[in-house]
Amino acid sequence: MYLDPGFGSMILQLVLAGLLGAGVLIRVFWKKIRTLFGKKDKDILEMDDDLNDEE
């Protein structure tokens, strides 16, 4: 089976795009992820609600 010389760079681009995409997803949903795994502190939830009301 013959692999083109550009195949390696294509695989590298796919891996990098996947990592960057995962990073963006984590950043967008960070508050939800933090509250999912962290303790649900009432003060944190109220502060998030106040921030959302200002937007």
N, CA, C and O atoms as a Maestro MAE file, in Angstrom:
{
 s_m_m2io_version
 :::
 2.0.0
}

f_m_ct {
 s_m_title
 :::
 protein
 m_atom[220] {
  # First column is atom index #
  i_m_mmod_type
  r_m_x_coord
  r_m_y_coord
  r_m_z_coord
  i_m_residue_number
  s_m_chain_name
  s_m_pdb_residue_name
  s_m_pdb_atom_name
  i_m_atomic_number
  :::
  1 25 0.847 -1.179 0.000 1 A "MET " " N  " 7
  2 3 0.000 0.000 0.000 1 A "MET " " CA " 6
  3 2 0.890 1.239 0.000 1 A "MET " " C  " 6
  4 15 1.799 1.363 0.821 1 A "MET " " O  " 8
  5 25 0.624 2.136 -0.911 2 A "TYR " " N  " 7
  6 3 1.422 3.354 -1.055 2 A "TYR " " CA " 6
  7 2 0.733 4.506 -0.341 2 A "TYR " " C  " 6
  8 15 -0.464 4.732 -0.520 2 A "TYR " " O  " 8
  9 25 1.496 5.234 0.470 3 A "LEU " " N  " 7
  10 3 0.973 6.417 1.141 3 A "LEU " " CA " 6
  11 2 1.650 7.651 0.569 3 A "LEU " " C  " 6
  12 15 2.877 7.740 0.516 3 A "LEU " " O  " 8
  13 25 0.863 8.559 0.162 4 A "ASP " " N  " 7
  14 3 1.322 9.817 -0.416 4 A "ASP " " CA " 6
  15 2 2.165 10.600 0.605 4 A "ASP " " C  " 6
  16 15 1.887 10.498 1.800 4 A "ASP " " O  " 8
  17 25 3.176 11.373 0.194 5 A "PRO " " N  " 7
  18 3 3.949 12.177 1.157 5 A "PRO " " CA " 6
  19 2 3.087 13.209 1.888 5 A "PRO " " C  " 6
  20 15 3.391 13.571 3.025 5 A "PRO " " O  " 8
  21 25 2.024 13.682 1.251 6 A "GLY " " N  " 7
  22 3 1.156 14.654 1.901 6 A "GLY " " CA " 6
  23 2 0.201 14.035 2.919 6 A "GLY " " C  " 6
  24 15 -0.466 14.754 3.662 6 A "GLY " " O  " 8
  25 25 0.136 12.704 2.955 7 A "PHE " " N  " 7
  26 3 -0.774 12.030 3.869 7 A "PHE " " CA " 6
  27 2 -0.414 12.290 5.327 7 A "PHE " " C  " 6
  28 15 -1.296 12.465 6.168 7 A "PHE " " O  " 8
  29 25 0.878 12.315 5.622 8 A "GLY " " N  " 7
  30 3 1.323 12.573 6.999 8 A "GLY " " CA " 6
  31 2 0.936 13.968 7.467 8 A "GLY " " C  " 6
  32 15 0.506 14.148 8.607 8 A "GLY " " O  " 8
  33 25 1.087 14.954 6.591 9 A "SER " " N  " 7
  34 3 0.717 16.310 6.983 9 A "SER " " CA " 6
  35 2 -0.797 16.441 7.114 9 A "SER " " C  " 6
  36 15 -1.278 17.222 7.935 9 A "SER " " O  " 8
  37 25 -1.552 15.690 6.319 10 A "MET " " N  " 7
  38 3 -3.006 15.718 6.441 10 A "MET " " CA " 6
  39 2 -3.442 15.130 7.789 10 A "MET " " C  " 6
  40 15 -4.333 15.667 8.447 10 A "MET " " O  " 8
  41 25 -2.816 14.041 8.186 11 A "ILE " " N  " 7
  42 3 -3.122 13.434 9.493 11 A "ILE " " CA " 6
  43 2 -2.752 14.414 10.617 11 A "ILE " " C  " 6
  44 15 -3.508 14.572 11.576 11 A "ILE " " O  " 8
  45 25 -1.613 15.056 10.501 12 A "LEU " " N  " 7
  46 3 -1.197 16.033 11.504 12 A "LEU " " CA " 6
  47 2 -2.196 17.181 11.600 12 A "LEU " " C  " 6
  48 15 -2.519 17.622 12.703 12 A "LEU " " O  " 8
  49 25 -2.683 17.664 10.485 13 A "GLN " " N  " 7
  50 3 -3.677 18.741 10.482 13 A "GLN " " CA " 6
  51 2 -4.981 18.287 11.116 13 A "GLN " " C  " 6
  52 15 -5.609 19.056 11.844 13 A "GLN " " O  " 8
  53 25 -5.399 17.060 10.856 14 A "LEU " " N  " 7
  54 3 -6.621 16.535 11.464 14 A "LEU " " CA " 6
  55 2 -6.486 16.424 12.985 14 A "LEU " " C  " 6
  56 15 -7.414 16.761 13.720 14 A "LEU " " O  " 8
  57 25 -5.344 15.958 13.447 15 A "VAL " " N  " 7
  58 3 -5.114 15.833 14.895 15 A "VAL " " CA " 6
  59 2 -5.100 17.209 15.548 15 A "VAL " " C  " 6
  60 15 -5.725 17.407 16.589 15 A "VAL " " O  " 8
  61 25 -4.389 18.165 14.941 16 A "LEU " " N  " 7
  62 3 -4.333 19.509 15.508 16 A "LEU " " CA " 6
  63 2 -5.712 20.179 15.506 16 A "LEU " " C  " 6
  64 15 -6.071 20.853 16.471 16 A "LEU " " O  " 8
  65 25 -6.474 20.000 14.444 17 A "ALA " " N  " 7
  66 3 -7.818 20.578 14.383 17 A "ALA " " CA " 6
  67 2 -8.707 19.965 15.459 17 A "ALA " " C  " 6
  68 15 -9.503 20.673 16.076 17 A "ALA " " O  " 8
  69 25 -8.584 18.675 15.690 18 A "GLY " " N  " 7
  70 3 -9.370 18.020 16.743 18 A "GLY " " CA " 6
  71 2 -9.021 18.540 18.122 18 A "GLY " " C  " 6
  72 15 -9.905 18.781 18.944 18 A "GLY " " O  " 8
  73 25 -7.727 18.714 18.377 19 A "LEU " " N  " 7
  74 3 -7.295 19.235 19.681 19 A "LEU " " CA " 6
  75 2 -7.764 20.675 19.892 19 A "LEU " " C  " 6
  76 15 -8.244 21.028 20.969 19 A "LEU " " O  " 8
  77 25 -7.620 21.493 18.860 20 A "LEU " " N  " 7
  78 3 -8.070 22.882 18.983 20 A "LEU " " CA " 6
  79 2 -9.587 22.970 19.124 20 A "LEU " " C  " 6
  80 15 -10.093 23.798 19.882 20 A "LEU " " O  " 8
  81 25 -10.308 22.129 18.405 21 A "GLY " " N  " 7
  82 3 -11.761 22.101 18.522 21 A "GLY " " CA " 6
  83 2 -12.202 21.686 19.916 21 A "GLY " " C  " 6
  84 15 -13.144 22.258 20.465 21 A "GLY " " O  " 8
  85 25 -11.536 20.705 20.488 22 A "ALA " " N  " 7
  86 3 -11.851 20.282 21.849 22 A "ALA " " CA " 6
  87 2 -11.548 21.406 22.843 22 A "ALA " " C  " 6
  88 15 -12.295 21.611 23.800 22 A "ALA " " O  " 8
  89 25 -10.456 22.129 22.614 23 A "GLY " " N  " 7
  90 3 -10.126 23.254 23.484 23 A "GLY " " CA " 6
  91 2 -11.182 24.347 23.435 23 A "GLY " " C  " 6
  92 15 -11.533 24.922 24.466 23 A "GLY " " O  " 8
  93 25 -11.682 24.632 22.258 24 A "VAL " " N  " 7
  94 3 -12.729 25.653 22.117 24 A "VAL " " CA " 6
  95 2 -14.009 25.192 22.808 24 A "VAL " " C  " 6
  96 15 -14.661 25.982 23.490 24 A "VAL " " O  " 8
  97 25 -14.373 23.924 22.639 25 A "LEU " " N  " 7
  98 3 -15.571 23.401 23.296 25 A "LEU " " CA " 6
  99 2 -15.459 23.489 24.814 25 A "LEU " " C  " 6
  100 15 -16.411 23.874 25.492 25 A "LEU " " O  " 8
  101 25 -14.300 23.133 25.338 26 A "ILE " " N  " 7
  102 3 -14.094 23.203 26.786 26 A "ILE " " CA " 6
  103 2 -14.199 24.637 27.263 26 A "ILE " " C  " 6
  104 15 -14.791 24.897 28.311 26 A "ILE " " O  " 8
  105 25 -13.635 25.573 26.512 27 A "ARG " " N  " 7
  106 3 -13.687 26.971 26.925 27 A "ARG " " CA " 6
  107 2 -15.121 27.514 26.892 27 A "ARG " " C  " 6
  108 15 -15.517 28.270 27.780 27 A "ARG " " O  " 8
  109 25 -15.885 27.137 25.889 28 A "VAL " " N  " 7
  110 3 -17.256 27.625 25.760 28 A "VAL " " CA " 6
  111 2 -18.129 27.079 26.897 28 A "VAL " " C  " 6
  112 15 -18.936 27.816 27.462 28 A "VAL " " O  " 8
  113 25 -17.974 25.816 27.229 29 A "PHE " " N  " 7
  114 3 -18.829 25.184 28.230 29 A "PHE " " CA " 6
  115 2 -18.145 25.023 29.584 29 A "PHE " " C  " 6
  116 15 -18.553 24.167 30.368 29 A "PHE " " O  " 8
  117 25 -17.109 25.823 29.885 30 A "TRP " " N  " 7
  118 3 -16.332 25.656 31.108 30 A "TRP " " CA " 6
  119 2 -17.180 25.795 32.370 30 A "TRP " " C  " 6
  120 15 -17.012 25.011 33.304 30 A "TRP " " O  " 8
  121 25 -18.088 26.774 32.423 31 A "LYS " " N  " 7
  122 3 -18.912 26.964 33.624 31 A "LYS " " CA " 6
  123 2 -19.794 25.747 33.879 31 A "LYS " " C  " 6
  124 15 -19.947 25.315 35.021 31 A "LYS " " O  " 8
  125 25 -20.372 25.197 32.820 32 A "LYS " " N  " 7
  126 3 -21.229 24.023 32.981 32 A "LYS " " CA " 6
  127 2 -20.409 22.805 33.397 32 A "LYS " " C  " 6
  128 15 -20.859 22.004 34.217 32 A "LYS " " O  " 8
  129 25 -19.218 22.664 32.839 33 A "ILE " " N  " 7
  130 3 -18.344 21.549 33.212 33 A "ILE " " CA " 6
  131 2 -17.927 21.676 34.667 33 A "ILE " " C  " 6
  132 15 -17.910 20.687 35.399 33 A "ILE " " O  " 8
  133 25 -17.590 22.896 35.090 34 A "ARG " " N  " 7
  134 3 -17.147 23.128 36.462 34 A "ARG " " CA " 6
  135 2 -18.263 22.821 37.455 34 A "ARG " " C  " 6
  136 15 -18.018 22.196 38.487 34 A "ARG " " O  " 8
  137 25 -19.486 23.253 37.153 35 A "THR " " N  " 7
  138 3 -20.587 22.980 38.077 35 A "THR " " CA " 6
  139 2 -20.983 21.508 38.039 35 A "THR " " C  " 6
  140 15 -21.493 20.988 39.031 35 A "THR " " O  " 8
  141 25 -20.760 20.829 36.924 36 A "LEU " " N  " 7
  142 3 -21.085 19.411 36.829 36 A "LEU " " CA " 6
  143 2 -20.177 18.581 37.736 36 A "LEU " " C  " 6
  144 15 -20.651 17.675 38.422 36 A "LEU " " O  " 8
  145 25 -18.876 18.883 37.747 37 A "PHE " " N  " 7
  146 3 -17.922 18.097 38.525 37 A "PHE " " CA " 6
  147 2 -17.612 18.696 39.884 37 A "PHE " " C  " 6
  148 15 -17.131 17.991 40.771 37 A "PHE " " O  " 8
  149 25 -17.876 19.981 40.064 38 A "GLY " " N  " 7
  150 3 -17.574 20.634 41.331 38 A "GLY " " CA " 6
  151 2 -18.770 20.621 42.251 38 A "GLY " " C  " 6
  152 15 -19.855 20.151 41.909 38 A "GLY " " O  " 8
  153 25 -18.528 21.156 43.433 39 A "LYS " " N  " 7
  154 3 -19.657 21.258 44.352 39 A "LYS " " CA " 6
  155 2 -20.561 22.391 43.898 39 A "LYS " " C  " 6
  156 15 -20.089 23.406 43.384 39 A "LYS " " O  " 8
  157 25 -21.833 22.217 44.085 40 A "LYS " " N  " 7
  158 3 -22.796 23.200 43.625 40 A "LYS " " CA " 6
  159 2 -23.001 24.238 44.724 40 A "LYS " " C  " 6
  160 15 -23.893 24.112 45.563 40 A "LYS " " O  " 8
  161 25 -22.168 25.248 44.698 41 A "ASP " " N  " 7
  162 3 -22.227 26.308 45.686 41 A "ASP " " CA " 6
  163 2 -23.273 27.330 45.253 41 A "ASP " " C  " 6
  164 15 -23.269 27.778 44.107 41 A "ASP " " O  " 8
  165 25 -24.153 27.693 46.150 42 A "LYS " " N  " 7
  166 3 -25.233 28.620 45.833 42 A "LYS " " CA " 6
  167 2 -24.686 29.988 45.416 42 A "LYS " " C  " 6
  168 15 -25.243 30.631 44.527 42 A "LYS " " O  " 8
  169 25 -23.599 30.434 46.053 43 A "ASP " " N  " 7
  170 3 -23.017 31.740 45.730 43 A "ASP " " CA " 6
  171 2 -22.481 31.774 44.302 43 A "ASP " " C  " 6
  172 15 -22.626 32.783 43.611 43 A "ASP " " O  " 8
  173 25 -21.873 30.698 43.860 44 A "ILE " " N  " 7
  174 3 -21.332 30.656 42.498 44 A "ILE " " CA " 6
  175 2 -22.466 30.722 41.487 44 A "ILE " " C  " 6
  176 15 -22.366 31.432 40.487 44 A "ILE " " O  " 8
  177 25 -23.540 29.989 41.740 45 A "LEU " " N  " 7
  178 3 -24.669 29.997 40.813 45 A "LEU " " CA " 6
  179 2 -25.332 31.373 40.762 45 A "LEU " " C  " 6
  180 15 -25.733 31.823 39.689 45 A "LEU " " O  " 8
  181 25 -25.451 32.044 41.907 46 A "GLU " " N  " 7
  182 3 -26.029 33.388 41.926 46 A "GLU " " CA " 6
  183 2 -25.145 34.366 41.184 46 A "GLU " " C  " 6
  184 15 -25.647 35.227 40.461 46 A "GLU " " O  " 8
  185 25 -23.825 34.251 41.351 47 A "MET " " N  " 7
  186 3 -22.900 35.144 40.671 47 A "MET " " CA " 6
  187 2 -22.986 34.942 39.161 47 A "MET " " C  " 6
  188 15 -22.945 35.913 38.405 47 A "MET " " O  " 8
  189 25 -23.104 33.695 38.715 48 A "ASP " " N  " 7
  190 3 -23.248 33.420 37.286 48 A "ASP " " CA " 6
  191 2 -24.539 34.012 36.751 48 A "ASP " " C  " 6
  192 15 -24.561 34.550 35.644 48 A "ASP " " O  " 8
  193 25 -25.624 33.920 37.529 49 A "ASP " " N  " 7
  194 3 -26.895 34.501 37.101 49 A "ASP " " CA " 6
  195 2 -26.791 36.014 36.983 49 A "ASP " " C  " 6
  196 15 -27.342 36.605 36.055 49 A "ASP " " O  " 8
  197 25 -26.085 36.644 37.919 50 A "ASP " " N  " 7
  198 3 -25.911 38.107 37.849 50 A "ASP " " CA " 6
  199 2 -25.129 38.501 36.611 50 A "ASP " " C  " 6
  200 15 -25.457 39.496 35.965 50 A "ASP " " O  " 8
  201 25 -24.095 37.733 36.266 51 A "LEU " " N  " 7
  202 3 -23.292 38.025 35.083 51 A "LEU " " CA " 6
  203 2 -24.119 37.850 33.808 51 A "LEU " " C  " 6
  204 15 -23.977 38.625 32.862 51 A "LEU " " O  " 8
  205 25 -24.979 36.833 33.784 52 A "ASN " " N  " 7
  206 3 -25.805 36.584 32.602 52 A "ASN " " CA " 6
  207 2 -26.868 37.673 32.426 52 A "ASN " " C  " 6
  208 15 -27.247 37.988 31.298 52 A "ASN " " O  " 8
  209 25 -27.349 38.246 33.528 53 A "ASP " " N  " 7
  210 3 -28.355 39.294 33.449 53 A "ASP " " CA " 6
  211 2 -27.776 40.574 32.836 53 A "ASP " " C  " 6
  212 15 -28.488 41.324 32.169 53 A "ASP " " O  " 8
  213 25 -26.487 40.819 33.065 54 A "GLU " " N  " 7
  214 3 -25.856 42.045 32.551 54 A "GLU " " CA " 6
  215 2 -25.664 41.991 31.046 54 A "GLU " " C  " 6
  216 15 -25.597 43.036 30.398 54 A "GLU " " O  " 8
  217 25 -25.573 40.783 30.468 55 A "GLU " " N  " 7
  218 3 -25.301 40.650 29.031 55 A "GLU " " CA " 6
  219 2 -26.488 40.911 28.225 55 A "GLU " " C  " 6
  220 15 -26.429 40.840 26.997 55 A "GLU " " O  " 8
  :::
 }
 m_bond[219] {
  # First column is bond index #
  i_m_from
  i_m_to
  i_m_order
  :::
  1 1 2 1
  2 2 3 1
  3 3 4 2
  4 3 5 1
  5 5 6 1
  6 6 7 1
  7 7 8 2
  8 7 9 1
  9 9 10 1
  10 10 11 1
  11 11 12 2
  12 11 13 1
  13 13 14 1
  14 14 15 1
  15 15 16 2
  16 15 17 1
  17 17 18 1
  18 18 19 1
  19 19 20 2
  20 19 21 1
  21 21 22 1
  22 22 23 1
  23 23 24 2
  24 23 25 1
  25 25 26 1
  26 26 27 1
  27 27 28 2
  28 27 29 1
  29 29 30 1
  30 30 31 1
  31 31 32 2
  32 31 33 1
  33 33 34 1
  34 34 35 1
  35 35 36 2
  36 35 37 1
  37 37 38 1
  38 38 39 1
  39 39 40 2
  40 39 41 1
  41 41 42 1
  42 42 43 1
  43 43 44 2
  44 43 45 1
  45 45 46 1
  46 46 47 1
  47 47 48 2
  48 47 49 1
  49 49 50 1
  50 50 51 1
  51 51 52 2
  52 51 53 1
  53 53 54 1
  54 54 55 1
  55 55 56 2
  56 55 57 1
  57 57 58 1
  58 58 59 1
  59 59 60 2
  60 59 61 1
  61 61 62 1
  62 62 63 1
  63 63 64 2
  64 63 65 1
  65 65 66 1
  66 66 67 1
  67 67 68 2
  68 67 69 1
  69 69 70 1
  70 70 71 1
  71 71 72 2
  72 71 73 1
  73 73 74 1
  74 74 75 1
  75 75 76 2
  76 75 77 1
  77 77 78 1
  78 78 79 1
  79 79 80 2
  80 79 81 1
  81 81 82 1
  82 82 83 1
  83 83 84 2
  84 83 85 1
  85 85 86 1
  86 86 87 1
  87 87 88 2
  88 87 89 1
  89 89 90 1
  90 90 91 1
  91 91 92 2
  92 91 93 1
  93 93 94 1
  94 94 95 1
  95 95 96 2
  96 95 97 1
  97 97 98 1
  98 98 99 1
  99 99 100 2
  100 99 101 1
  101 101 102 1
  102 102 103 1
  103 103 104 2
  104 103 105 1
  105 105 106 1
  106 106 107 1
  107 107 108 2
  108 107 109 1
  109 109 110 1
  110 110 111 1
  111 111 112 2
  112 111 113 1
  113 113 114 1
  114 114 115 1
  115 115 116 2
  116 115 117 1
  117 117 118 1
  118 118 119 1
  119 119 120 2
  120 119 121 1
  121 121 122 1
  122 122 123 1
  123 123 124 2
  124 123 125 1
  125 125 126 1
  126 126 127 1
  127 127 128 2
  128 127 129 1
  129 129 130 1
  130 130 131 1
  131 131 132 2
  132 131 133 1
  133 133 134 1
  134 134 135 1
  135 135 136 2
  136 135 137 1
  137 137 138 1
  138 138 139 1
  139 139 140 2
  140 139 141 1
  141 141 142 1
  142 142 143 1
  143 143 144 2
  144 143 145 1
  145 145 146 1
  146 146 147 1
  147 147 148 2
  148 147 149 1
  149 149 150 1
  150 150 151 1
  151 151 152 2
  152 151 153 1
  153 153 154 1
  154 154 155 1
  155 155 156 2
  156 155 157 1
  157 157 158 1
  158 158 159 1
  159 159 160 2
  160 159 161 1
  161 161 162 1
  162 162 163 1
  163 163 164 2
  164 163 165 1
  165 165 166 1
  166 166 167 1
  167 167 168 2
  168 167 169 1
  169 169 170 1
  170 170 171 1
  171 171 172 2
  172 171 173 1
  173 173 174 1
  174 174 175 1
  175 175 176 2
  176 175 177 1
  177 177 178 1
  178 178 179 1
  179 179 180 2
  180 179 181 1
  181 181 182 1
  182 182 183 1
  183 183 184 2
  184 183 185 1
  185 185 186 1
  186 186 187 1
  187 187 188 2
  188 187 189 1
  189 189 190 1
  190 190 191 1
  191 191 192 2
  192 191 193 1
  193 193 194 1
  194 194 195 1
  195 195 196 2
  196 195 197 1
  197 197 198 1
  198 198 199 1
  199 199 200 2
  200 199 201 1
  201 201 202 1
  202 202 203 1
  203 203 204 2
  204 203 205 1
  205 205 206 1
  206 206 207 1
  207 207 208 2
  208 207 209 1
  209 209 210 1
  210 210 211 1
  211 211 212 2
  212 211 213 1
  213 213 214 1
  214 214 215 1
  215 215 216 2
  216 215 217 1
  217 217 218 1
  218 218 219 1
  219 219 220 2
  :::
 }
}
